[in-house]
Amino acid sequence: MFYCFNSQLISKIFAMVINFAYYNTFLAMKIYLQW
């Protein structure tokens, strides 16, 4: 039970980090293309 909860938490955090990095890259490309 604890392992399942822990793996779920890890996957959620991992997805958040991936989304954050993807969003930052998208924002940087947008700013770069505006120049």
JOKAHU-V696381 format. One record per pair of residues at least 24 apart in sequence whose ideal C-beta (glycine too) atoms are under 6 Angstrom apart, sorted by the first residue. I is the first residue (numbers start at 0). J is the second residue. D is the distance in whole Angstrom. If there is no record, write none. Layout:
I;J;D
I;J;D
This chain:
none
